[in-house]
Amino acid sequence: MAQMKPTIQINRERLEKVATILKTVAHPTRLAVIDLLGTQERMSVNDMCEILDCEQSLLSHHLIVLKQRGILHHVKEGQNVYYSLKNKDILKLIACIENCDCSL
């Protein structure tokens, strides 16, 4: 008599969402922005450039990607644009991966 395989359901939509988030944050500059904004309520592009020691054009590119994917929120005040985390739960992802016992 043949054994029956257990029914396993995979929520592909959920996994696609997770993969998109991981792909979005999988860059050292983007992770640095998220980490930095985890310590500050909001920051201007100029302040982030100074702290992260990177060119404004490069940082702006990464900020646009994070904003388009719904990770960052922005507010324009006069000539300055201030960024903040839309949801601080993204910091849990970084902490979880940081504590992962993987040999890389």
Protein Blocks (a to p, Z undefined) as FASTA:
>chain_A
ZZddddddddfklmmmmmmmmmmmmcfklmmmmmmmmmpfbdcfklmmmmnopafklmmm
mmmmmmmnopaccddehjbccdddfblklmmmmmmmmmpccdZZ
